[in-house]
């Protein structure tokens, strides 16, 4: 497990429900409305984010609902991408 490598940036002003609302709005509203990407792209992004949520919640010993915005840092995304390449064989 990579738990010791996950980077924390202190207490986040946005946690729990606030973050969930942002995520729920981002995929259907912003991606399809403002950016106008295809439904397939939205589904692909959602699947990737769902993998990230599962991974970060395991690394931080929490449940996906309790993942906070601070946990979606560039450092943690890079660690996650390394995890995908090393453990899952994705490139």
ABEGO torsion letter per residue (X at the ends): XAAAABBBAEBBABBEAAAAAAAAAAAAAAAAAAAGBBAAAAAAAAAAAAAAAAAAAAAAGBBAAABBAAABBAAAAAAAAAAAAAAAGBX
